[in-house]
């Protein structure tokens, strides 16, 4: 257990940030799943900008790695273009 007041504060802050990061990462995974299940090209193209924006925001915040973000966006683009 932490012995300093500042260490206890860091533990609390880290727990808050961890929960927020889990929420945003799960939201991204759900949106990826939803867009992958779409079978119409027009609908997928309509949803694509919002999903890409979400992925970019998470990469900027450091919740996901920038290379992972690039791989997700690339795969998404391929999927939408194949429809």
mmCIF file of the N, C-alpha and C atoms, coordinates in Angstrom:
data_MODEL
# 
_entry.id   MODEL 
# 
loop_
_atom_site.group_PDB 
_atom_site.id 
_atom_site.type_symbol 
_atom_site.label_atom_id 
_atom_site.label_alt_id 
_atom_site.label_comp_id 
_atom_site.label_asym_id 
_atom_site.label_entity_id 
_atom_site.label_seq_id 
_atom_site.pdbx_PDB_ins_code 
_atom_site.Cartn_x 
_atom_site.Cartn_y 
_atom_site.Cartn_z 
_atom_site.occupancy 
_atom_site.B_iso_or_equiv 
_atom_site.pdbx_formal_charge 
_atom_site.auth_seq_id 
_atom_site.auth_comp_id 
_atom_site.auth_asym_id 
_atom_site.auth_atom_id 
_atom_site.pdbx_PDB_model_num 
ATOM 1   N N  . UNK A 1 1  ? 0.836   -1.185 0.000   1.00 0.00 ? 1  UNK A N  1 
ATOM 2   C CA . UNK A 1 1  ? 0.000   0.000  0.000   1.00 0.00 ? 1  UNK A CA 1 
ATOM 3   C C  . UNK A 1 1  ? 0.882   1.250  0.000   1.00 0.00 ? 1  UNK A C  1 
ATOM 4   N N  . UNK A 1 2  ? 0.358   2.303  -0.565  1.00 0.00 ? 2  UNK A N  1 
ATOM 5   C CA . UNK A 1 2  ? 1.120   3.544  -0.682  1.00 0.00 ? 2  UNK A CA 1 
ATOM 6   C C  . UNK A 1 2  ? 1.319   4.196  0.685   1.00 0.00 ? 2  UNK A C  1 
ATOM 7   N N  . UNK A 1 3  ? 2.460   4.807  0.866   1.00 0.00 ? 3  UNK A N  1 
ATOM 8   C CA . UNK A 1 3  ? 2.794   5.455  2.137   1.00 0.00 ? 3  UNK A CA 1 
ATOM 9   C C  . UNK A 1 3  ? 2.677   6.967  2.095   1.00 0.00 ? 3  UNK A C  1 
ATOM 10  N N  . UNK A 1 4  ? 2.537   7.547  0.901   1.00 0.00 ? 4  UNK A N  1 
ATOM 11  C CA . UNK A 1 4  ? 2.512   8.995  0.776   1.00 0.00 ? 4  UNK A CA 1 
ATOM 12  C C  . UNK A 1 4  ? 1.155   9.458  0.261   1.00 0.00 ? 4  UNK A C  1 
ATOM 13  N N  . UNK A 1 5  ? 0.815   10.659 0.659   1.00 0.00 ? 5  UNK A N  1 
ATOM 14  C CA . UNK A 1 5  ? -0.459  11.229 0.240   1.00 0.00 ? 5  UNK A CA 1 
ATOM 15  C C  . UNK A 1 5  ? -0.532  11.367 -1.281  1.00 0.00 ? 5  UNK A C  1 
ATOM 16  N N  . UNK A 1 6  ? 0.576   11.779 -1.879  1.00 0.00 ? 6  UNK A N  1 
ATOM 17  C CA . UNK A 1 6  ? 0.598   11.961 -3.331  1.00 0.00 ? 6  UNK A CA 1 
ATOM 18  C C  . UNK A 1 6  ? 0.472   10.624 -4.059  1.00 0.00 ? 6  UNK A C  1 
ATOM 19  N N  . UNK A 1 7  ? 1.024   9.556  -3.474  1.00 0.00 ? 7  UNK A N  1 
ATOM 20  C CA . UNK A 1 7  ? 0.904   8.235  -4.091  1.00 0.00 ? 7  UNK A CA 1 
ATOM 21  C C  . UNK A 1 7  ? -0.538  7.749  -4.057  1.00 0.00 ? 7  UNK A C  1 
ATOM 22  N N  . UNK A 1 8  ? -1.235  8.035  -2.965  1.00 0.00 ? 8  UNK A N  1 
ATOM 23  C CA . UNK A 1 8  ? -2.649  7.671  -2.878  1.00 0.00 ? 8  UNK A CA 1 
ATOM 24  C C  . UNK A 1 8  ? -3.467  8.431  -3.921  1.00 0.00 ? 8  UNK A C  1 
ATOM 25  N N  . UNK A 1 9  ? -3.118  9.689  -4.113  1.00 0.00 ? 9  UNK A N  1 
ATOM 26  C CA . UNK A 1 9  ? -3.813  10.499 -5.118  1.00 0.00 ? 9  UNK A CA 1 
ATOM 27  C C  . UNK A 1 9  ? -3.549  9.952  -6.517  1.00 0.00 ? 9  UNK A C  1 
ATOM 28  N N  . UNK A 1 10 ? -2.311  9.540  -6.784  1.00 0.00 ? 10 UNK A N  1 
ATOM 29  C CA . UNK A 1 10 ? -1.983  8.971  -8.101  1.00 0.00 ? 10 UNK A CA 1 
ATOM 30  C C  . UNK A 1 10 ? -2.778  7.695  -8.338  1.00 0.00 ? 10 UNK A C  1 
ATOM 31  N N  . UNK A 1 11 ? -2.934  6.887  -7.295  1.00 0.00 ? 11 UNK A N  1 
ATOM 32  C CA . UNK A 1 11 ? -3.713  5.648  -7.432  1.00 0.00 ? 11 UNK A CA 1 
ATOM 33  C C  . UNK A 1 11 ? -5.149  5.972  -7.820  1.00 0.00 ? 11 UNK A C  1 
ATOM 34  N N  . UNK A 1 12 ? -5.730  6.962  -7.139  1.00 0.00 ? 12 UNK A N  1 
ATOM 35  C CA . UNK A 1 12 ? -7.112  7.344  -7.461  1.00 0.00 ? 12 UNK A CA 1 
ATOM 36  C C  . UNK A 1 12 ? -7.215  7.879  -8.886  1.00 0.00 ? 12 UNK A C  1 
ATOM 37  N N  . UNK A 1 13 ? -6.281  8.731  -9.261  1.00 0.00 ? 13 UNK A N  1 
ATOM 38  C CA . UNK A 1 13 ? -6.307  9.318  -10.607 1.00 0.00 ? 13 UNK A CA 1 
ATOM 39  C C  . UNK A 1 13 ? -6.116  8.251  -11.672 1.00 0.00 ? 13 UNK A C  1 
ATOM 40  N N  . UNK A 1 14 ? -5.199  7.323  -11.421 1.00 0.00 ? 14 UNK A N  1 
ATOM 41  C CA . UNK A 1 14 ? -4.947  6.255  -12.390 1.00 0.00 ? 14 UNK A CA 1 
ATOM 42  C C  . UNK A 1 14 ? -6.172  5.371  -12.576 1.00 0.00 ? 14 UNK A C  1 
ATOM 43  N N  . UNK A 1 15 ? -6.881  5.106  -11.488 1.00 0.00 ? 15 UNK A N  1 
ATOM 44  C CA . UNK A 1 15 ? -8.098  4.297  -11.597 1.00 0.00 ? 15 UNK A CA 1 
ATOM 45  C C  . UNK A 1 15 ? -9.159  5.008  -12.425 1.00 0.00 ? 15 UNK A C  1 
ATOM 46  N N  . UNK A 1 16 ? -9.313  6.317  -12.213 1.00 0.00 ? 16 UNK A N  1 
ATOM 47  C CA . UNK A 1 16 ? -10.278 7.087  -13.009 1.00 0.00 ? 16 UNK A CA 1 
ATOM 48  C C  . UNK A 1 16 ? -9.908  7.049  -14.488 1.00 0.00 ? 16 UNK A C  1 
ATOM 49  N N  . UNK A 1 17 ? -8.630  7.273  -14.772 1.00 0.00 ? 17 UNK A N  1 
ATOM 50  C CA . UNK A 1 17 ? -8.180  7.286  -16.170 1.00 0.00 ? 17 UNK A CA 1 
ATOM 51  C C  . UNK A 1 17 ? -8.317  5.917  -16.819 1.00 0.00 ? 17 UNK A C  1 
ATOM 52  N N  . UNK A 1 18 ? -8.037  4.866  -16.039 1.00 0.00 ? 18 UNK A N  1 
ATOM 53  C CA . UNK A 1 18 ? -8.153  3.512  -16.570 1.00 0.00 ? 18 UNK A CA 1 
ATOM 54  C C  . UNK A 1 18 ? -9.597  3.222  -16.971 1.00 0.00 ? 18 UNK A C  1 
ATOM 55  N N  . UNK A 1 19 ? -10.555 3.618  -16.126 1.00 0.00 ? 19 UNK A N  1 
ATOM 56  C CA . UNK A 1 19 ? -11.961 3.398  -16.441 1.00 0.00 ? 19 UNK A CA 1 
ATOM 57  C C  . UNK A 1 19 ? -12.396 4.188  -17.672 1.00 0.00 ? 19 UNK A C  1 
ATOM 58  N N  . UNK A 1 20 ? -11.933 5.436  -17.781 1.00 0.00 ? 20 UNK A N  1 
ATOM 59  C CA . UNK A 1 20 ? -12.260 6.240  -18.958 1.00 0.00 ? 20 UNK A CA 1 
ATOM 60  C C  . UNK A 1 20 ? -11.682 5.616  -20.223 1.00 0.00 ? 20 UNK A C  1 
ATOM 61  N N  . UNK A 1 21 ? -10.427 5.173  -20.144 1.00 0.00 ? 21 UNK A N  1 
ATOM 62  C CA . UNK A 1 21 ? -9.782  4.564  -21.305 1.00 0.00 ? 21 UNK A CA 1 
ATOM 63  C C  . UNK A 1 21 ? -10.500 3.290  -21.722 1.00 0.00 ? 21 UNK A C  1 
ATOM 64  N N  . UNK A 1 22 ? -10.920 2.486  -20.751 1.00 0.00 ? 22 UNK A N  1 
ATOM 65  C CA . UNK A 1 22 ? -11.660 1.261  -21.066 1.00 0.00 ? 22 UNK A CA 1 
ATOM 66  C C  . UNK A 1 22 ? -12.971 1.597  -21.755 1.00 0.00 ? 22 UNK A C  1 
ATOM 67  N N  . UNK A 1 23 ? -13.652 2.646  -21.289 1.00 0.00 ? 23 UNK A N  1 
ATOM 68  C CA . UNK A 1 23 ? -14.916 3.057  -21.891 1.00 0.00 ? 23 UNK A CA 1 
ATOM 69  C C  . UNK A 1 23 ? -14.716 3.471  -23.343 1.00 0.00 ? 23 UNK A C  1 
ATOM 70  N N  . UNK A 1 24 ? -13.726 4.325  -23.590 1.00 0.00 ? 24 UNK A N  1 
ATOM 71  C CA . UNK A 1 24 ? -13.491 4.797  -24.956 1.00 0.00 ? 24 UNK A CA 1 
ATOM 72  C C  . UNK A 1 24 ? -13.035 3.666  -25.872 1.00 0.00 ? 24 UNK A C  1 
ATOM 73  N N  . UNK A 1 25 ? -12.194 2.774  -25.375 1.00 0.00 ? 25 UNK A N  1 
ATOM 74  C CA . UNK A 1 25 ? -11.728 1.653  -26.196 1.00 0.00 ? 25 UNK A CA 1 
ATOM 75  C C  . UNK A 1 25 ? -12.890 0.722  -26.536 1.00 0.00 ? 25 UNK A C  1 
ATOM 76  N N  . UNK A 1 26 ? -13.768 0.474  -25.575 1.00 0.00 ? 26 UNK A N  1 
ATOM 77  C CA . UNK A 1 26 ? -14.924 -0.391 -25.820 1.00 0.00 ? 26 UNK A CA 1 
ATOM 78  C C  . UNK A 1 26 ? -15.877 0.264  -26.814 1.00 0.00 ? 26 UNK A C  1 
ATOM 79  N N  . UNK A 1 27 ? -16.066 1.581  -26.695 1.00 0.00 ? 27 UNK A N  1 
ATOM 80  C CA . UNK A 1 27 ? -16.918 2.308  -27.630 1.00 0.00 ? 27 UNK A CA 1 
ATOM 81  C C  . UNK A 1 27 ? -16.365 2.180  -29.054 1.00 0.00 ? 27 UNK A C  1 
ATOM 82  N N  . UNK A 1 28 ? -15.053 2.284  -29.193 1.00 0.00 ? 28 UNK A N  1 
ATOM 83  C CA . UNK A 1 28 ? -14.436 2.137  -30.505 1.00 0.00 ? 28 UNK A CA 1 
ATOM 84  C C  . UNK A 1 28 ? -14.653 0.729  -31.051 1.00 0.00 ? 28 UNK A C  1 
ATOM 85  N N  . UNK A 1 29 ? -14.449 -0.270 -30.205 1.00 0.00 ? 29 UNK A N  1 
ATOM 86  C CA . UNK A 1 29 ? -14.634 -1.661 -30.665 1.00 0.00 ? 29 UNK A CA 1 
ATOM 87  C C  . UNK A 1 29 ? -16.071 -1.908 -31.094 1.00 0.00 ? 29 UNK A C  1 
ATOM 88  N N  . UNK A 1 30 ? -17.025 -1.353 -30.367 1.00 0.00 ? 30 UNK A N  1 
ATOM 89  C CA . UNK A 1 30 ? -18.431 -1.518 -30.744 1.00 0.00 ? 30 UNK A CA 1 
ATOM 90  C C  . UNK A 1 30 ? -18.734 -0.842 -32.078 1.00 0.00 ? 30 UNK A C  1 
ATOM 91  N N  . UNK A 1 31 ? -18.189 0.343  -32.289 1.00 0.00 ? 31 UNK A N  1 
ATOM 92  C CA . UNK A 1 31 ? -18.442 1.035  -33.551 1.00 0.00 ? 31 UNK A CA 1 
ATOM 93  C C  . UNK A 1 31 ? -17.777 0.301  -34.715 1.00 0.00 ? 31 UNK A C  1 
ATOM 94  N N  . UNK A 1 32 ? -16.595 -0.279 -34.471 1.00 0.00 ? 32 UNK A N  1 
ATOM 95  C CA . UNK A 1 32 ? -15.941 -1.073 -35.512 1.00 0.00 ? 32 UNK A CA 1 
ATOM 96  C C  . UNK A 1 32 ? -16.785 -2.302 -35.859 1.00 0.00 ? 32 UNK A C  1 
ATOM 97  N N  . UNK A 1 33 ? -17.296 -2.960 -34.829 1.00 0.00 ? 33 UNK A N  1 
ATOM 98  C CA . UNK A 1 33 ? -18.133 -4.135 -35.054 1.00 0.00 ? 33 UNK A CA 1 
ATOM 99  C C  . UNK A 1 33 ? -19.372 -3.762 -35.861 1.00 0.00 ? 33 UNK A C  1 
ATOM 100 N N  . UNK A 1 34 ? -20.008 -2.645 -35.508 1.00 0.00 ? 34 UNK A N  1 
ATOM 101 C CA . UNK A 1 34 ? -21.224 -2.226 -36.195 1.00 0.00 ? 34 UNK A CA 1 
ATOM 102 C C  . UNK A 1 34 ? -20.977 -1.900 -37.661 1.00 0.00 ? 34 UNK A C  1 
ATOM 103 N N  . UNK A 1 35 ? -19.880 -1.210 -37.948 1.00 0.00 ? 35 UNK A N  1 
ATOM 104 C CA . UNK A 1 35 ? -19.613 -0.841 -39.340 1.00 0.00 ? 35 UNK A CA 1 
ATOM 105 C C  . UNK A 1 35 ? -19.189 -2.068 -40.157 1.00 0.00 ? 35 UNK A C  1 
ATOM 106 N N  . UNK A 1 36 ? -18.545 -3.038 -39.518 1.00 0.00 ? 36 UNK A N  1 
ATOM 107 C CA . UNK A 1 36 ? -18.159 -4.253 -40.237 1.00 0.00 ? 36 UNK A CA 1 
ATOM 108 C C  . UNK A 1 36 ? -19.360 -5.111 -40.591 1.00 0.00 ? 36 UNK A C  1 
ATOM 109 N N  . UNK A 1 37 ? -20.441 -4.994 -39.820 1.00 0.00 ? 37 UNK A N  1 
ATOM 110 C CA . UNK A 1 37 ? -21.641 -5.794 -40.076 1.00 0.00 ? 37 UNK A CA 1 
ATOM 111 C C  . UNK A 1 37 ? -22.546 -5.187 -41.140 1.00 0.00 ? 37 UNK A C  1 
ATOM 112 N N  . UNK A 1 38 ? -22.285 -3.924 -41.505 1.00 0.00 ? 38 UNK A N  1 
ATOM 113 C CA . UNK A 1 38 ? -23.103 -3.259 -42.519 1.00 0.00 ? 38 UNK A CA 1 
ATOM 114 C C  . UNK A 1 38 ? -22.815 -3.884 -43.875 1.00 0.00 ? 38 UNK A C  1 
ATOM 115 N N  . UNK A 1 39 ? -23.893 -4.175 -44.633 1.00 0.00 ? 39 UNK A N  1 
ATOM 116 C CA . UNK A 1 39 ? -23.706 -4.820 -45.934 1.00 0.00 ? 39 UNK A CA 1 
ATOM 117 C C  . UNK A 1 39 ? -23.915 -3.864 -47.109 1.00 0.00 ? 39 UNK A C  1 
ATOM 118 N N  . UNK A 1 40 ? -24.430 -2.664 -46.850 1.00 0.00 ? 40 UNK A N  1 
ATOM 119 C CA . UNK A 1 40 ? -24.655 -1.697 -47.919 1.00 0.00 ? 40 UNK A CA 1 
ATOM 120 C C  . UNK A 1 40 ? -23.514 -0.684 -47.960 1.00 0.00 ? 40 UNK A C  1 
ATOM 121 N N  . UNK A 1 41 ? -23.000 -0.449 -49.143 1.00 0.00 ? 41 UNK A N  1 
ATOM 122 C CA . UNK A 1 41 ? -21.846 0.437  -49.295 1.00 0.00 ? 41 UNK A CA 1 
ATOM 123 C C  . UNK A 1 41 ? -22.175 1.878  -48.897 1.00 0.00 ? 41 UNK A C  1 
ATOM 124 N N  . UNK A 1 42 ? -23.352 2.353  -49.273 1.00 0.00 ? 42 UNK A N  1 
ATOM 125 C CA . UNK A 1 42 ? -23.728 3.738  -48.957 1.00 0.00 ? 42 UNK A CA 1 
ATOM 126 C C  . UNK A 1 42 ? -23.794 3.947  -47.448 1.00 0.00 ? 42 UNK A C  1 
ATOM 127 N N  . UNK A 1 43 ? -24.372 3.009  -46.749 1.00 0.00 ? 43 UNK A N  1 
ATOM 128 C CA . UNK A 1 43 ? -24.473 3.107  -45.289 1.00 0.00 ? 43 UNK A CA 1 
ATOM 129 C C  . UNK A 1 43 ? -23.094 3.070  -44.635 1.00 0.00 ? 43 UNK A C  1 
ATOM 130 N N  . UNK A 1 44 ? -22.242 2.192  -45.136 1.00 0.00 ? 44 UNK A N  1 
ATOM 131 C CA . UNK A 1 44 ? -20.889 2.084  -44.584 1.00 0.00 ? 44 UNK A CA 1 
ATOM 132 C C  . UNK A 1 44 ? -20.099 3.363  -44.818 1.00 0.00 ? 44 UNK A C  1 
ATOM 133 N N  . UNK A 1 45 ? -20.228 3.939  -46.010 1.00 0.00 ? 45 UNK A N  1 
ATOM 134 C CA . UNK A 1 45 ? -19.517 5.182  -46.311 1.00 0.00 ? 45 UNK A CA 1 
ATOM 135 C C  . UNK A 1 45 ? -20.040 6.338  -45.470 1.00 0.00 ? 45 UNK A C  1 
ATOM 136 N N  . UNK A 1 46 ? -21.308 6.273  -45.101 1.00 0.00 ? 46 UNK A N  1 
ATOM 137 C CA . UNK A 1 46 ? -21.883 7.318  -44.260 1.00 0.00 ? 46 UNK A CA 1 
ATOM 138 C C  . UNK A 1 46 ? -21.324 7.232  -42.833 1.00 0.00 ? 46 UNK A C  1 
ATOM 139 N N  . UNK A 1 47 ? -21.117 6.028  -42.339 1.00 0.00 ? 47 UNK A N  1 
ATOM 140 C CA . UNK A 1 47 ? -20.619 5.825  -40.975 1.00 0.00 ? 47 UNK A CA 1 
ATOM 141 C C  . UNK A 1 47 ? -19.096 5.950  -40.868 1.00 0.00 ? 47 UNK A C  1 
ATOM 142 N N  . UNK A 1 48 ? -18.408 5.760  -41.967 1.00 0.00 ? 48 UNK A N  1 
ATOM 143 C CA . UNK A 1 48 ? -16.942 5.698  -41.957 1.00 0.00 ? 48 UNK A CA 1 
ATOM 144 C C  . UNK A 1 48 ? -16.260 6.937  -41.349 1.00 0.00 ? 48 UNK A C  1 
ATOM 145 N N  . UNK A 1 49 ? -16.637 8.154  -41.707 1.00 0.00 ? 49 UNK A N  1 
ATOM 146 C CA . UNK A 1 49 ? -15.923 9.315  -41.145 1.00 0.00 ? 49 UNK A CA 1 
ATOM 147 C C  . UNK A 1 49 ? -15.991 9.401  -39.619 1.00 0.00 ? 49 UNK A C  1 
ATOM 148 N N  . UNK A 1 50 ? -17.125 9.054  -39.036 1.00 0.00 ? 50 UNK A N  1 
ATOM 149 C CA . UNK A 1 50 ? -17.241 9.140  -37.581 1.00 0.00 ? 50 UNK A CA 1 
ATOM 150 C C  . UNK A 1 50 ? -16.379 8.090  -36.891 1.00 0.00 ? 50 UNK A C  1 
ATOM 151 N N  . UNK A 1 51 ? -16.296 6.900  -37.475 1.00 0.00 ? 51 UNK A N  1 
ATOM 152 C CA . UNK A 1 51 ? -15.474 5.840  -36.880 1.00 0.00 ? 51 UNK A CA 1 
ATOM 153 C C  . UNK A 1 51 ? -13.993 6.191  -37.001 1.00 0.00 ? 51 UNK A C  1 
ATOM 154 N N  . UNK A 1 52 ? -13.593 6.703  -38.156 1.00 0.00 ? 52 UNK A N  1 
ATOM 155 C CA . UNK A 1 52 ? -12.201 7.098  -38.355 1.00 0.00 ? 52 UNK A CA 1 
ATOM 156 C C  . UNK A 1 52 ? -11.828 8.231  -37.407 1.00 0.00 ? 52 UNK A C  1 
ATOM 157 N N  . UNK A 1 53 ? -12.739 9.170  -37.229 1.00 0.00 ? 53 UNK A N  1 
ATOM 158 C CA . UNK A 1 53 ? -12.500 10.265 -36.294 1.00 0.00 ? 53 UNK A CA 1 
ATOM 159 C C  . UNK A 1 53 ? -12.309 9.742  -34.878 1.00 0.00 ? 53 UNK A C  1 
ATOM 160 N N  . UNK A 1 54 ? -13.125 8.786  -34.473 1.00 0.00 ? 54 UNK A N  1 
ATOM 161 C CA . UNK A 1 54 ? -13.011 8.194  -33.138 1.00 0.00 ? 54 UNK A CA 1 
ATOM 162 C C  . UNK A 1 54 ? -11.666 7.491  -32.965 1.00 0.00 ? 54 UNK A C  1 
ATOM 163 N N  . UNK A 1 55 ? -11.254 6.745  -33.978 1.00 0.00 ? 55 UNK A N  1 
ATOM 164 C CA . UNK A 1 55 ? -9.968  6.043  -33.917 1.00 0.00 ? 55 UNK A CA 1 
ATOM 165 C C  . UNK A 1 55 ? -8.823  7.046  -33.805 1.00 0.00 ? 55 UNK A C  1 
ATOM 166 N N  . UNK A 1 56 ? -8.878  8.123  -34.592 1.00 0.00 ? 56 UNK A N  1 
ATOM 167 C CA . UNK A 1 56 ? -7.829  9.142  -34.543 1.00 0.00 ? 56 UNK A CA 1 
ATOM 168 C C  . UNK A 1 56 ? -7.748  9.813  -33.175 1.00 0.00 ? 56 UNK A C  1 
ATOM 169 N N  . UNK A 1 57 ? -8.901  10.088 -32.575 1.00 0.00 ? 57 UNK A N  1 
ATOM 170 C CA . UNK A 1 57 ? -8.916  10.718 -31.257 1.00 0.00 ? 57 UNK A CA 1 
ATOM 171 C C  . UNK A 1 57 ? -8.281  9.809  -30.212 1.00 0.00 ? 57 UNK A C  1 
ATOM 172 N N  . UNK A 1 58 ? -8.581  8.511  -30.278 1.00 0.00 ? 58 UNK A N  1 
ATOM 173 C CA . UNK A 1 58 ? -8.012  7.579  -29.305 1.00 0.00 ? 58 UNK A CA 1 
ATOM 174 C C  . UNK A 1 58 ? -6.506  7.452  -29.489 1.00 0.00 ? 58 UNK A C  1 
ATOM 175 N N  . UNK A 1 59 ? -6.049  7.483  -30.730 1.00 0.00 ? 59 UNK A N  1 
ATOM 176 C CA . UNK A 1 59 ? -4.608  7.417  -30.977 1.00 0.00 ? 59 UNK A CA 1 
ATOM 177 C C  . UNK A 1 59 ? -3.921  8.689  -30.478 1.00 0.00 ? 59 UNK A C  1 
ATOM 178 N N  . UNK A 1 60 ? -4.568  9.818  -30.663 1.00 0.00 ? 60 UNK A N  1 
ATOM 179 C CA . UNK A 1 60 ? -3.997  11.087 -30.219 1.00 0.00 ? 60 UNK A CA 1 
ATOM 180 C C  . UNK A 1 60 ? -3.876  11.127 -28.699 1.00 0.00 ? 60 UNK A C  1 
ATOM 181 N N  . UNK A 1 61 ? -4.878  10.573 -27.999 1.00 0.00 ? 61 UNK A N  1 
ATOM 182 C CA . UNK A 1 61 ? -4.855  10.549 -26.535 1.00 0.00 ? 61 UNK A CA 1 
ATOM 183 C C  . UNK A 1 61 ? -3.924  9.479  -25.976 1.00 0.00 ? 61 UNK A C  1 
ATOM 184 N N  . UNK A 1 62 ? -3.497  8.551  -26.841 1.00 0.00 ? 62 UNK A N  1 
ATOM 185 C CA . UNK A 1 62 ? -2.598  7.496  -26.380 1.00 0.00 ? 62 UNK A CA 1 
ATOM 186 C C  . UNK A 1 62 ? -3.322  6.274  -25.848 1.00 0.00 ? 62 UNK A C  1 
ATOM 187 N N  . UNK A 1 63 ? -4.623  6.195  -26.079 1.00 0.00 ? 63 UNK A N  1 
ATOM 188 C CA . UNK A 1 63 ? -5.392  5.037  -25.614 1.00 0.00 ? 63 UNK A CA 1 
ATOM 189 C C  . UNK A 1 63 ? -5.070  3.828  -26.480 1.00 0.00 ? 63 UNK A C  1 
ATOM 190 N N  . UNK A 1 64 ? -4.902  4.057  -27.775 1.00 0.00 ? 64 UNK A N  1 
ATOM 191 C CA . UNK A 1 64 ? -4.396  3.006  -28.659 1.00 0.00 ? 64 UNK A CA 1 
ATOM 192 C C  . UNK A 1 64 ? -3.150  3.552  -29.353 1.00 0.00 ? 64 UNK A C  1 
ATOM 193 N N  . UNK A 1 65 ? -2.307  2.663  -29.809 1.00 0.00 ? 65 UNK A N  1 
ATOM 194 C CA . UNK A 1 65 ? -1.061  3.053  -30.480 1.00 0.00 ? 65 UNK A CA 1 
ATOM 195 C C  . UNK A 1 65 ? -1.376  3.595  -31.868 1.00 0.00 ? 65 UNK A C  1 
ATOM 196 N N  . UNK A 1 66 ? -0.542  4.505  -32.351 1.00 0.00 ? 66 UNK A N  1 
ATOM 197 C CA . UNK A 1 66 ? -0.797  5.127  -33.659 1.00 0.00 ? 66 UNK A CA 1 
ATOM 198 C C  . UNK A 1 66 ? -0.739  4.111  -34.786 1.00 0.00 ? 66 UNK A C  1 
ATOM 199 N N  . UNK A 1 67 ? 0.120   3.092  -34.661 1.00 0.00 ? 67 UNK A N  1 
ATOM 200 C CA . UNK A 1 67 ? 0.186   2.071  -35.709 1.00 0.00 ? 67 UNK A CA 1 
ATOM 201 C C  . UNK A 1 67 ? -1.066  1.198  -35.706 1.00 0.00 ? 67 UNK A C  1 
ATOM 202 N N  . UNK A 1 68 ? -1.589  0.913  -34.525 1.00 0.00 ? 68 UNK A N  1 
ATOM 203 C CA . UNK A 1 68 ? -2.832  0.152  -34.438 1.00 0.00 ? 68 UNK A CA 1 
ATOM 204 C C  . UNK A 1 68 ? -3.964  0.945  -35.078 1.00 0.00 ? 68 UNK A C  1 
ATOM 205 N N  . UNK A 1 69 ? -3.976  2.253  -34.824 1.00 0.00 ? 69 UNK A N  1 
ATOM 206 C CA . UNK A 1 69 ? -5.002  3.108  -35.424 1.00 0.00 ? 69 UNK A CA 1 
ATOM 207 C C  . UNK A 1 69 ? -4.897  3.064  -36.948 1.00 0.00 ? 69 UNK A C  1 
ATOM 208 N N  . UNK A 1 70 ? -3.675  3.142  -37.455 1.00 0.00 ? 70 UNK A N  1 
ATOM 209 C CA . UNK A 1 70 ? -3.470  3.099  -38.909 1.00 0.00 ? 70 UNK A CA 1 
ATOM 210 C C  . UNK A 1 70 ? -3.931  1.765  -39.485 1.00 0.00 ? 70 UNK A C  1 
ATOM 211 N N  . UNK A 1 71 ? -3.621  0.669  -38.783 1.00 0.00 ? 71 UNK A N  1 
ATOM 212 C CA . UNK A 1 71 ? -4.035  -0.657 -39.259 1.00 0.00 ? 71 UNK A CA 1 
ATOM 213 C C  . UNK A 1 71 ? -5.556  -0.799 -39.241 1.00 0.00 ? 71 UNK A C  1 
ATOM 214 N N  . UNK A 1 72 ? -6.199  -0.298 -38.200 1.00 0.00 ? 72 UNK A N  1 
ATOM 215 C CA . UNK A 1 72 ? -7.661  -0.370 -38.124 1.00 0.00 ? 72 UNK A CA 1 
ATOM 216 C C  . UNK A 1 72 ? -8.307  0.429  -39.253 1.00 0.00 ? 72 UNK A C  1 
ATOM 217 N N  . UNK A 1 73 ? -7.804  1.630  -39.492 1.00 0.00 ? 73 UNK A N  1 
ATOM 218 C CA . UNK A 1 73 ? -8.374  2.473  -40.545 1.00 0.00 ? 73 UNK A CA 1 
ATOM 219 C C  . UNK A 1 73 ? -8.150  1.855  -41.917 1.00 0.00 ? 73 UNK A C  1 
ATOM 220 N N  . UNK A 1 74 ? -6.973  1.288  -42.129 1.00 0.00 ? 74 UNK A N  1 
ATOM 221 C CA . UNK A 1 74 ? -6.668  0.663  -43.412 1.00 0.00 ? 74 UNK A CA 1 
ATOM 222 C C  . UNK A 1 74 ? -7.599  -0.520 -43.670 1.00 0.00 ? 74 UNK A C  1 
ATOM 223 N N  . UNK A 1 75 ? -7.764  -1.353 -42.678 1.00 0.00 ? 75 UNK A N  1 
ATOM 224 C CA . UNK A 1 75 ? -8.656  -2.506 -42.826 1.00 0.00 ? 75 UNK A CA 1 
ATOM 225 C C  . UNK A 1 75 ? -10.089 -2.091 -43.055 1.00 0.00 ? 75 UNK A C  1 
ATOM 226 N N  . UNK A 1 76 ? -10.491 -1.021 -42.392 1.00 0.00 ? 76 UNK A N  1 
ATOM 227 C CA . UNK A 1 76 ? -11.853 -0.512 -42.545 1.00 0.00 ? 76 UNK A CA 1 
ATOM 228 C C  . UNK A 1 76 ? -12.081 0.009  -43.953 1.00 0.00 ? 76 UNK A C  1 
ATOM 229 N N  . UNK A 1 77 ? -11.096 0.729  -44.467 1.00 0.00 ? 77 UNK A N  1 
ATOM 230 C CA . UNK A 1 77 ? -11.191 1.258  -45.836 1.00 0.00 ? 77 UNK A CA 1 
ATOM 231 C C  . UNK A 1 77 ? -11.302 0.121  -46.859 1.00 0.00 ? 77 UNK A C  1 
ATOM 232 N N  . UNK A 1 78 ? -10.485 -0.913 -46.668 1.00 0.00 ? 78 UNK A N  1 
ATOM 233 C CA . UNK A 1 78 ? -10.538 -2.063 -47.582 1.00 0.00 ? 78 UNK A CA 1 
ATOM 234 C C  . UNK A 1 78 ? -11.913 -2.706 -47.550 1.00 0.00 ? 78 UNK A C  1 
ATOM 235 N N  . UNK A 1 79 ? -12.452 -2.877 -46.353 1.00 0.00 ? 79 UNK A N  1 
ATOM 236 C CA . UNK A 1 79 ? -13.759 -3.503 -46.190 1.00 0.00 ? 79 UNK A CA 1 
ATOM 237 C C  . UNK A 1 79 ? -14.840 -2.693 -46.891 1.00 0.00 ? 79 UNK A C  1 
ATOM 238 N N  . UNK A 1 80 ? -14.829 -1.375 -46.688 1.00 0.00 ? 80 UNK A N  1 
ATOM 239 C CA . UNK A 1 80 ? -15.853 -0.515 -47.282 1.00 0.00 ? 80 UNK A CA 1 
ATOM 240 C C  . UNK A 1 80 ? -15.711 -0.489 -48.807 1.00 0.00 ? 80 UNK A C  1 
ATOM 241 N N  . UNK A 1 81 ? -14.487 -0.456 -49.312 1.00 0.00 ? 81 UNK A N  1 
ATOM 242 C CA . UNK A 1 81 ? -14.293 -0.400 -50.762 1.00 0.00 ? 81 UNK A CA 1 
ATOM 243 C C  . UNK A 1 81 ? -14.658 -1.708 -51.448 1.00 0.00 ? 81 UNK A C  1 
ATOM 244 N N  . UNK A 1 82 ? -14.600 -2.825 -50.720 1.00 0.00 ? 82 UNK A N  1 
ATOM 245 C CA . UNK A 1 82 ? -14.969 -4.109 -51.310 1.00 0.00 ? 82 UNK A CA 1 
ATOM 246 C C  . UNK A 1 82 ? -16.474 -4.312 -51.408 1.00 0.00 ? 82 UNK A C  1 
ATOM 247 N N  . UNK A 1 83 ? -17.239 -3.529 -50.637 1.00 0.00 ? 83 UNK A N  1 
ATOM 248 C CA . UNK A 1 83 ? -18.704 -3.694 -50.665 1.00 0.00 ? 83 UNK A CA 1 
ATOM 249 C C  . UNK A 1 83 ? -19.287 -3.326 -52.014 1.00 0.00 ? 83 UNK A C  1 
# 
